[in-house]
C-alpha cells in the first residue's frame, strides 16, 4: 500500500489512443492528416505511444486499415512508439499479422507495438465479410495468440513446421492484450504480458479486470511483474464550461451507438440534454462514468483520483473532440498536467 500511496501523476507514462474520427463535413483523408498532426505534437509533448484501433463498416472511423496507418504515422514521427489499440485478431490470419508487424518493425526498429483484441471491432455481418470462417465467441483467441507469438520466435514450429513469417521471425515486437472485461485480463496475467484496459467505454469493468490481471499474473520472459495501461476519455480545455461543451461531441458519438445511427463525428452542441431522453441520458452517464472532463484544475483532480483507483502504470488518453485545434489543446493540457507544468 505504501508504494500505491507514493505513486504520482508525474510518475506515469502517458499515451494516445486515436480512433481517427471522420468529422461531419470532412473526409477520411482530412482525418488522417489530423492524425499525423496530433502524433507529431504528441511526440513533442512527451507522449510515449500513439495507438490506433481497428474498426470496420463505421462511417465515423477511418482506422480500418490499422497497420497502414501505423506505418504512415511512424514515417511522419521519429521517436514516439506507434501501434495498434488494437488489431482484432479473429479478423485475420495470424501469419498475415506477423508479417505486417514484422514489416513495420523492420522499417521502424524499436518503435512498434502490437496490441491485440479478441472482438471483431464491427458487426457480425462485416466480421463474416472480413473472414469467412469467423467464430463470434472468440473462444479460439488463446490458440490464435499462441500461433501468432510462435511466428516471431526462432525455433518454434508453426502449422506444418515449414511456415515462417518473413519479415517477423526473430523480431522482438511487444505484444499487449487489450480488454473490456475479464477474459483478456486473466489471459494476459497467465501469460505474463502487459495488459491495456478499455475504461473509455467499459468503466464498470475497470477495477475488476485490473484486479483479475494482477492476481492472475505469472512472471515471464516478457515481464517480471504486472504492467497495466488504462485508456480513459479526457476532454480538457481552458475552462470547465468549454470542456463540457466540447464533450457533447463524445456524448453524441455514444448516443449514436445506442440508436444504431453511427455516422461522422458531430460538432458540439450547447444543450446536450435537449437531444436525448431520460433513458439515454442515464445510460450515457453510466457508460461515461470515468470520463474526465474539465479545465486544468478539474482534470488534474480527476486524473489523480483515477490513478488512485486504478493504480495504473500508464494512462492512455482518448479525446473525441470535433474541433482539431481544441483536440490538440486537450492533449497539450494533459501533458502539462502530467509533467507538473500546470
C-alpha positions as a Markdown table, in Angstrom:
| # | Residue | x | y | z |
|---|---|---|---|---|
| 1 | Unk | 0.0 | 0.0 | 0.0 |
| 2 | Unk | 2.9 | 2.3 | 0.7 |
| 3 | Unk | 4.0 | 2.1 | -2.9 |
| 4 | Unk | 0.5 | 2.8 | -4.1 |
| 5 | Unk | 0.2 | 5.9 | -2.0 |
| 6 | Unk | 3.5 | 7.2 | -3.3 |
| 7 | Unk | 2.5 | 6.9 | -7.0 |
| 8 | Unk | 2.0 | 10.3 | -8.5 |
| 9 | Unk | 0.8 | 11.6 | -11.9 |
| 10 | Unk | 4.4 | 12.7 | -12.7 |
| 11 | Unk | 5.5 | 9.1 | -12.3 |
| 12 | Unk | 3.2 | 7.9 | -15.1 |
| 13 | Unk | 3.9 | 7.2 | -18.8 |
| 14 | Unk | 1.1 | 8.6 | -20.9 |
| 15 | Unk | 0.0 | 7.7 | -24.4 |
| 16 | Unk | -2.7 | 8.5 | -27.1 |
| 17 | Unk | -5.5 | 6.3 | -28.5 |
| 18 | Unk | -6.7 | 7.8 | -31.8 |
| 19 | Unk | -9.8 | 6.3 | -33.5 |
| 20 | Unk | -9.1 | 8.6 | -36.4 |
| 21 | Unk | -12.6 | 10.1 | -36.3 |
| 22 | Unk | -14.2 | 11.3 | -39.6 |
| 23 | Unk | -15.7 | 14.7 | -38.9 |
| 24 | Unk | -19.1 | 15.7 | -40.2 |
| 25 | Unk | -18.5 | 17.6 | -43.4 |
| 26 | Unk | -15.0 | 16.2 | -43.6 |
| 27 | Unk | -13.3 | 13.2 | -45.3 |
| 28 | Unk | -11.2 | 10.2 | -44.2 |
| 29 | Unk | -8.3 | 12.0 | -45.9 |
| 30 | Unk | -8.8 | 15.0 | -43.6 |
| 31 | Unk | -8.9 | 12.8 | -40.6 |
| 32 | Unk | -5.6 | 11.1 | -41.5 |
| 33 | Unk | -4.0 | 14.5 | -41.9 |
| 34 | Unk | -5.3 | 15.4 | -38.4 |
| 35 | Unk | -3.9 | 12.1 | -37.0 |
| 36 | Unk | -0.4 | 12.9 | -38.3 |
| 37 | Unk | -0.6 | 16.4 | -36.9 |
| 38 | Unk | -1.7 | 15.1 | -33.5 |
| 39 | Unk | 1.0 | 12.4 | -33.5 |
| 40 | Unk | 3.8 | 15.0 | -34.2 |
| 41 | Unk | 2.5 | 17.2 | -31.4 |
| 42 | Unk | 2.1 | 14.2 | -29.0 |
| 43 | Unk | 5.7 | 13.2 | -29.7 |
| 44 | Unk | 6.9 | 16.8 | -28.8 |
| 45 | Unk | 4.7 | 16.8 | -25.6 |
| 46 | Unk | 6.3 | 13.6 | -24.3 |
| 47 | Unk | 3.6 | 11.0 | -25.0 |
| 48 | Unk | 5.1 | 7.5 | -25.1 |
| 49 | Unk | 2.8 | 5.7 | -27.6 |
| 50 | Unk | 0.4 | 6.6 | -30.3 |
| 51 | Unk | -2.1 | 3.7 | -30.9 |
| 52 | Unk | -4.9 | 3.4 | -33.5 |
| 53 | Unk | -7.8 | 0.9 | -33.3 |
| 54 | Unk | -9.2 | -1.4 | -35.9 |
| 55 | Unk | -12.9 | -0.7 | -36.7 |
| 56 | Unk | -14.9 | -1.7 | -39.8 |
| 57 | Unk | -18.0 | -0.6 | -41.5 |
| 58 | Unk | -18.3 | 2.6 | -39.4 |
| 59 | Unk | -18.6 | 5.8 | -41.4 |
| 60 | Unk | -17.2 | 7.8 | -38.4 |
| 61 | Unk | -13.9 | 6.0 | -38.0 |
| 62 | Unk | -11.1 | 5.9 | -40.6 |
| 63 | Unk | -8.7 | 3.4 | -38.9 |
| 64 | Unk | -9.9 | 0.2 | -40.5 |
| 65 | Unk | -6.5 | -0.5 | -42.2 |
| 66 | Unk | -4.6 | -0.1 | -38.9 |
| 67 | Unk | -1.2 | -1.4 | -40.0 |
| 68 | Unk | -1.2 | 1.0 | -43.0 |
| 69 | Unk | -1.9 | 3.9 | -40.7 |
| 70 | Unk | 0.7 | 2.8 | -38.2 |
| 71 | Unk | 3.3 | 2.9 | -40.9 |
| 72 | Unk | 2.1 | 6.3 | -42.1 |
| 73 | Unk | 2.3 | 7.8 | -38.6 |
| 74 | Unk | 5.6 | 6.2 | -37.8 |
| 75 | Unk | 7.0 | 7.7 | -41.1 |
| 76 | Unk | 6.0 | 11.2 | -40.0 |
| 77 | Unk | 7.4 | 11.0 | -36.5 |
| 78 | Unk | 10.8 | 9.9 | -35.1 |
| 79 | Unk | 10.7 | 8.7 | -31.5 |
| 80 | Unk | 7.2 | 8.0 | -30.3 |
| 81 | Unk | 6.1 | 4.3 | -30.3 |
| 82 | Unk | 3.3 | 3.6 | -32.7 |
| 83 | Unk | 1.0 | 0.7 | -32.5 |
| 84 | Unk | -2.4 | -0.9 | -32.6 |
| 85 | Unk | -5.0 | -0.5 | -29.9 |
| 86 | Unk | -5.7 | -2.9 | -31.3 |
| 87 | Unk | -5.7 | -5.4 | -34.1 |
| 88 | Unk | -8.7 | -7.6 | -33.8 |
| 89 | Unk | -7.0 | -11.0 | -34.2 |
| 90 | Unk | -10.2 | -13.0 | -35.1 |
| 91 | Unk | -10.5 | -11.0 | -38.2 |
| 92 | Unk | -7.1 | -12.1 | -39.6 |
| 93 | Unk | -4.7 | -14.9 | -40.2 |
| 94 | Unk | -2.0 | -14.9 | -37.5 |
| 95 | Unk | 0.6 | -15.3 | -40.3 |
| 96 | Unk | -0.6 | -12.1 | -42.0 |
| 97 | Unk | -0.5 | -10.1 | -38.7 |
| 98 | Unk | 3.0 | -11.4 | -38.0 |
| 99 | Unk | 4.2 | -10.4 | -41.5 |
| 100 | Unk | 2.6 | -7.0 | -41.3 |
| 101 | Unk | 4.1 | -6.1 | -37.9 |
| 102 | Unk | 7.3 | -7.8 | -38.8 |
| 103 | Unk | 7.5 | -5.4 | -41.8 |
| 104 | Unk | 6.6 | -2.4 | -39.6 |
| 105 | Unk | 9.3 | -3.3 | -37.0 |
| 106 | Unk | 11.8 | -3.8 | -39.8 |
| 107 | Unk | 11.0 | -0.3 | -41.1 |
| 108 | Unk | 10.8 | 1.4 | -37.7 |
| 109 | Unk | 13.0 | -0.6 | -35.3 |
| 110 | Unk | 12.1 | -0.4 | -31.6 |
| 111 | Unk | 9.1 | 1.7 | -32.2 |
| 112 | Unk | 6.2 | -0.7 | -33.0 |
| 113 | Unk | 3.6 | -2.1 | -30.5 |
| 114 | Unk | 1.2 | -4.9 | -31.3 |
| 115 | Unk | -1.9 | -4.6 | -29.2 |
| 116 | Unk | -4.4 | -7.4 | -29.8 |
| 117 | Unk | -8.1 | -7.7 | -29.1 |
| 118 | Unk | -10.5 | -10.7 | -29.5 |
| 119 | Unk | -13.6 | -8.8 | -30.5 |
| 120 | Unk | -14.3 | -8.3 | -34.2 |
| 121 | Unk | -14.5 | -4.5 | -34.0 |
| 122 | Unk | -17.6 | -4.4 | -36.0 |
| 123 | Unk | -21.0 | -6.1 | -36.6 |
| 124 | Unk | -21.3 | -9.8 | -37.3 |
| 125 | Unk | -22.1 | -9.4 | -41.0 |
| 126 | Unk | -19.0 | -7.4 | -41.6 |
| 127 | Unk | -16.9 | -9.8 | -39.5 |
| 128 | Unk | -18.0 | -12.6 | -41.9 |
| 129 | Unk | -17.1 | -10.5 | -44.8 |
| 130 | Unk | -13.6 | -10.0 | -43.3 |
| 131 | Unk | -13.1 | -13.6 | -42.5 |
| 132 | Unk | -15.5 | -16.2 | -43.9 |
| 133 | Unk | -14.8 | -18.8 | -41.1 |
| 134 | Unk | -15.2 | -16.2 | -38.3 |
| 135 | Unk | -16.3 | -17.6 | -35.0 |
| 136 | Unk | -18.2 | -15.0 | -33.0 |
| 137 | Unk | -17.5 | -16.3 | -29.5 |
| 138 | Unk | -13.7 | -15.6 | -29.5 |
| 139 | Unk | -13.0 | -18.8 | -27.7 |
| 140 | Unk | -10.2 | -19.7 | -30.0 |
| 141 | Unk | -8.4 | -16.5 | -29.3 |
| 142 | Unk | -5.8 | -18.1 | -27.0 |
| 143 | Unk | -4.9 | -20.6 | -29.8 |
| 144 | Unk | -4.6 | -17.8 | -32.3 |
| 145 | Unk | -2.4 | -15.8 | -30.0 |
| 146 | Unk | -0.1 | -18.7 | -29.4 |
| 147 | Unk | 0.2 | -19.2 | -33.1 |
| 148 | Unk | 1.0 | -15.5 | -33.7 |
| 149 | Unk | 3.6 | -15.4 | -31.0 |
| 150 | Unk | 5.3 | -18.5 | -32.4 |
| 151 | Unk | 5.7 | -16.8 | -35.7 |
| 152 | Unk | 8.1 | -14.3 | -34.1 |
| 153 | Unk | 10.1 | -16.9 | -32.2 |
| 154 | Unk | 13.0 | -18.7 | -33.9 |
| 155 | Unk | 12.9 | -22.5 | -33.4 |
| 156 | Unk | 9.1 | -22.6 | -32.9 |
| 157 | Unk | 7.2 | -24.9 | -35.1 |
| 158 | Unk | 4.2 | -23.4 | -36.7 |
| 159 | Unk | 1.5 | -25.0 | -38.8 |
| 160 | Unk | 3.3 | -27.8 | -40.8 |
| 161 | Unk | 6.7 | -26.9 | -39.5 |
| 162 | Unk | 7.7 | -25.1 | -42.7 |
| 163 | Unk | 5.8 | -21.8 | -42.4 |
| 164 | Unk | 7.8 | -18.7 | -41.3 |
| 165 | Unk | 6.8 | -15.0 | -41.0 |
| 166 | Unk | 9.3 | -13.1 | -43.1 |
| 167 | Unk | 9.7 | -10.3 | -42.0 |
| 168 | Unk | 8.8 | -11.2 | -38.5 |
| 169 | Unk | 10.8 | -14.2 | -37.4 |
| 170 | Unk | 13.2 | -13.3 | -34.6 |
| 171 | Unk | 11.9 | -9.8 | -34.1 |
| 172 | Unk | 11.1 | -8.5 | -30.6 |
| 173 | Unk | 7.8 | -6.8 | -31.0 |
| 174 | Unk | 6.0 | -6.0 | -27.7 |
| 175 | Unk | 2.6 | -7.8 | -27.6 |
| 176 | Unk | -0.2 | -6.4 | -25.5 |
| 177 | Unk | -3.5 | -7.9 | -24.7 |
| 178 | Unk | -6.5 | -5.5 | -24.8 |
| 179 | Unk | -9.7 | -6.0 | -23.0 |
| 180 | Unk | -13.0 | -4.6 | -21.8 |
| 181 | Unk | -13.8 | -7.5 | -19.4 |
| 182 | Unk | -12.1 | -10.2 | -17.5 |
| 183 | Unk | -11.2 | -12.7 | -20.3 |
| 184 | Unk | -8.2 | -11.0 | -21.8 |
| 185 | Unk | -7.2 | -9.7 | -18.3 |
| 186 | Unk | -6.8 | -13.2 | -17.0 |
| 187 | Unk | -5.1 | -14.4 | -20.1 |
| 188 | Unk | -2.6 | -11.5 | -20.1 |
| 189 | Unk | -1.8 | -12.3 | -16.4 |
| 190 | Unk | -1.3 | -16.0 | -17.0 |
| 191 | Unk | 1.0 | -15.4 | -20.0 |
| 192 | Unk | 2.9 | -12.6 | -18.3 |
| 193 | Unk | 2.0 | -10.0 | -20.9 |
| 194 | Unk | 1.2 | -6.3 | -20.5 |
| 195 | Unk | -2.5 | -5.5 | -20.3 |
| 196 | Unk | -4.4 | -2.5 | -21.6 |
| 197 | Unk | -8.0 | -1.9 | -20.4 |
| 198 | Unk | -10.7 | 0.0 | -22.3 |
| 199 | Unk | -12.1 | 2.1 | -19.4 |
| 200 | Unk | -13.1 | 4.7 | -22.0 |
| 201 | Unk | -16.1 | 2.5 | -22.9 |
| 202 | Unk | -16.3 | -0.1 | -20.2 |
| 203 | Unk | -15.8 | 1.8 | -16.9 |
| 204 | Unk | -17.8 | -0.6 | -14.8 |
| 205 | Unk | -15.4 | -3.4 | -15.5 |
| 206 | Unk | -12.2 | -1.5 | -15.0 |
| 207 | Unk | -11.3 | -2.3 | -11.4 |
| 208 | Unk | -12.5 | -6.0 | -11.5 |
| 209 | Unk | -10.5 | -6.6 | -14.7 |
| 210 | Unk | -7.3 | -5.0 | -13.3 |
| 211 | Unk | -7.7 | -7.0 | -10.1 |
| 212 | Unk | -8.0 | -10.2 | -12.1 |
| 213 | Unk | -5.0 | -9.3 | -14.2 |
| 214 | Unk | -2.8 | -8.7 | -11.2 |
| 215 | Unk | -4.0 | -11.7 | -9.2 |
| 216 | Unk | -3.5 | -14.0 | -12.3 |
| 217 | Unk | -0.1 | -12.7 | -13.2 |
| 218 | Unk | 2.8 | -15.1 | -13.7 |
| 219 | Unk | 6.3 | -13.7 | -14.4 |
| 220 | Unk | 7.5 | -14.4 | -17.9 |
| 221 | Unk | 10.4 | -13.6 | -20.2 |
| 222 | Unk | 8.4 | -10.5 | -21.1 |
| 223 | Unk | 7.6 | -9.1 | -17.7 |
| 224 | Unk | 8.7 | -9.8 | -14.1 |
| 225 | Unk | 5.6 | -8.0 | -12.7 |
| 226 | Unk | 2.2 | -6.8 | -14.0 |
| 227 | Unk | 2.1 | -3.8 | -16.2 |
| 228 | Unk | -1.3 | -2.2 | -16.8 |
| 229 | Unk | -2.3 | 0.6 | -19.0 |
| 230 | Unk | -5.8 | 2.1 | -18.7 |
| 231 | Unk | -7.4 | 4.0 | -21.5 |
| 232 | Unk | -9.7 | 6.9 | -20.4 |
| 233 | Unk | -11.7 | 9.6 | -22.1 |
| 234 | Unk | -10.2 | 13.0 | -21.4 |
| 235 | Unk | -11.7 | 16.3 | -22.6 |
| 236 | Unk | -9.6 | 19.1 | -21.3 |
| 237 | Unk | -9.9 | 22.8 | -22.0 |
| 238 | Unk | -9.0 | 26.1 | -20.5 |
| 239 | Unk | -12.3 | 26.2 | -18.5 |
| 240 | Unk | -14.8 | 23.7 | -17.2 |
| 241 | Unk | -17.6 | 25.2 | -19.3 |
| 242 | Unk | -15.6 | 24.9 | -22.5 |
| 243 | Unk | -14.7 | 21.3 | -21.8 |
| 244 | Unk | -18.3 | 20.3 | -21.1 |
| 245 | Unk | -19.4 | 21.8 | -24.4 |
| 246 | Unk | -16.6 | 20.0 | -26.3 |
| 247 | Unk | -17.6 | 16.8 | -24.5 |
| 248 | Unk | -21.1 | 17.0 | -26.1 |
| 249 | Unk | -19.4 | 15.5 | -29.2 |
| 250 | Unk | -18.3 | 12.5 | -27.2 |
| 251 | Unk | -21.8 | 12.1 | -25.8 |
| 252 | Unk | -23.3 | 12.3 | -29.3 |
| 253 | Unk | -20.9 | 9.6 | -30.5 |
| 254 | Unk | -22.1 | 7.2 | -27.8 |
| 255 | Unk | -25.7 | 8.3 | -28.3 |
| 256 | Unk | -25.5 | 7.3 | -32.0 |
| 257 | Unk | -24.2 | 3.9 | -30.9 |
| 258 | Unk | -27.3 | 3.4 | -28.7 |
| 259 | Unk | -29.5 | 4.5 | -31.6 |
| 260 | Unk | -27.6 | 2.4 | -34.1 |
| 261 | Unk | -27.2 | 5.6 | -36.3 |
| 262 | Unk | -23.4 | 5.7 | -36.5 |
| 263 | Unk | -22.0 | 8.4 | -38.7 |
| 264 | Unk | -19.4 | 11.1 | -38.8 |
| 265 | Unk | -18.3 | 12.8 | -35.5 |
| 266 | Unk | -20.8 | 15.6 | -34.7 |
| 267 | Unk | -19.9 | 19.2 | -33.7 |
| 268 | Unk | -20.6 | 20.2 | -30.1 |
| 269 | Unk | -24.0 | 21.5 | -29.0 |
| 270 | Unk | -25.0 | 24.0 | -26.4 |
| 271 | Unk | -27.5 | 21.8 | -24.7 |
| 272 | Unk | -27.0 | 18.0 | -25.0 |
| 273 | Unk | -29.9 | 17.1 | -22.7 |
| 274 | Unk | -32.3 | 18.6 | -25.2 |
| 275 | Unk | -31.4 | 15.9 | -27.8 |
| 276 | Unk | -31.7 | 12.8 | -25.7 |
| 277 | Unk | -34.4 | 11.2 | -23.5 |
| 278 | Unk | -34.0 | 10.3 | -19.8 |
| 279 | Unk | -33.2 | 6.6 | -20.5 |
| 280 | Unk | -30.4 | 7.6 | -23.0 |
| 281 | Unk | -29.0 | 10.1 | -20.6 |
| 282 | Unk | -28.9 | 7.6 | -17.7 |
| 283 | Unk | -27.2 | 5.0 | -20.0 |
| 284 | Unk | -24.6 | 7.6 | -21.1 |
| 285 | Unk | -23.9 | 8.7 | -17.5 |
| 286 | Unk | -23.1 | 5.0 | -16.8 |
| 287 | Unk | -21.1 | 4.5 | -20.0 |
| 288 | Unk | -19.0 | 7.6 | -19.5 |
| 289 | Unk | -18.8 | 7.4 | -15.7 |
| 290 | Unk | -15.0 | 7.5 | -15.6 |
| 291 | Unk | -14.6 | 10.1 | -18.4 |
| 292 | Unk | -12.5 | 13.1 | -17.3 |
| 293 | Unk | -13.9 | 16.5 | -18.4 |
| 294 | Unk | -12.9 | 20.0 | -17.3 |
| 295 | Unk | -10.4 | 22.7 | -17.1 |
| 296 | Unk | -6.9 | 22.4 | -15.8 |
| 297 | Unk | -7.6 | 22.0 | -12.1 |
| 298 | Unk | -10.6 | 19.7 | -12.6 |
| 299 | Unk | -8.7 | 17.4 | -14.9 |
| 300 | Unk | -5.8 | 17.2 | -12.5 |
| 301 | Unk | -8.0 | 16.3 | -9.6 |
| 302 | Unk | -9.9 | 13.7 | -11.7 |
| 303 | Unk | -6.7 | 12.2 | -13.1 |
| 304 | Unk | -5.3 | 11.9 | -9.5 |
| 305 | Unk | -8.5 | 10.1 | -8.4 |
| 306 | Unk | -8.4 | 7.8 | -11.5 |
| 307 | Unk | -4.8 | 6.9 | -10.7 |
| 308 | Unk | -5.6 | 6.3 | -7.0 |
| 309 | Unk | -8.5 | 4.0 | -8.0 |
| 310 | Unk | -6.7 | 2.0 | -10.8 |
| 311 | Unk | -3.0 | 2.1 | -9.8 |
| 312 | Unk | -2.3 | 2.1 | -13.5 |
| 313 | Unk | 1.3 | 2.1 | -14.7 |
| 314 | Unk | 0.4 | 4.1 | -17.8 |
| 315 | Unk | -2.6 | 6.1 | -18.9 |
| 316 | Unk | -3.8 | 6.2 | -22.5 |
| 317 | Unk | -5.9 | 9.2 | -23.5 |
| 318 | Unk | -8.8 | 9.1 | -25.9 |
| 319 | Unk | -10.2 | 12.5 | -26.9 |
| 320 | Unk | -13.2 | 12.5 | -29.2 |
| 321 | Unk | -13.3 | 16.3 | -29.9 |
| 322 | Unk | -14.7 | 17.8 | -33.1 |
| 323 | Unk | -12.5 | 20.9 | -33.5 |
| 324 | Unk | -9.0 | 19.9 | -34.3 |
| 325 | Unk | -7.3 | 22.8 | -32.5 |
| 326 | Unk | -9.3 | 22.1 | -29.4 |
| 327 | Unk | -8.4 | 18.4 | -29.6 |
| 328 | Unk | -4.7 | 19.4 | -29.8 |
| 329 | Unk | -5.1 | 21.7 | -26.9 |
| 330 | Unk | -6.7 | 18.9 | -24.8 |
| 331 | Unk | -3.7 | 16.7 | -25.3 |
| 332 | Unk | -1.4 | 19.6 | -24.5 |
| 333 | Unk | -3.2 | 20.3 | -21.2 |
| 334 | Unk | -3.0 | 16.7 | -20.2 |
| 335 | Unk | 0.8 | 16.6 | -21.0 |
| 336 | Unk | 1.3 | 19.8 | -19.0 |
| 337 | Unk | -0.5 | 18.3 | -16.0 |
| 338 | Unk | 1.4 | 15.0 | -16.1 |
| 339 | Unk | 4.7 | 16.9 | -16.3 |
| 340 | Unk | 3.7 | 19.3 | -13.4 |
| 341 | Unk | 3.7 | 22.3 | -15.8 |
| 342 | Unk | 0.1 | 23.2 | -14.7 |
